[in-house]
């Protein structure tokens, strides 16, 4: 799948978040932590399927 570009920067991931009664803020915080850790980002980039990406991101709900 080709990557989109905006302002010359490559976009590899776009994430939609929804939550009930502010729950999205907690999820957003957890996702931000994942994307601030380059080891975690590398795992997402290396994922071989959409399911694997889903599983890696869904792990934020395990806490």
C-alpha positions, 0 to 999 in steps of 0.5 A: 500500500503506498504511503500518503504524503503531506508537506513532504512527510510520509504518513504511515498510520492514520488512527481513528479513536472513539470513546464514550464520555471522554474515554477516547482521551485515555485511549489517545494517551495510550496510543500516543505512548506507543507512537512515542516509542520507536521500538513499538513503531518499528513493530507496527511498520514490520507487521505483516497484516492488518490483524497484526497491526490491530493486535499491537494497537489493541494491546493498549486495552490490556492495562 
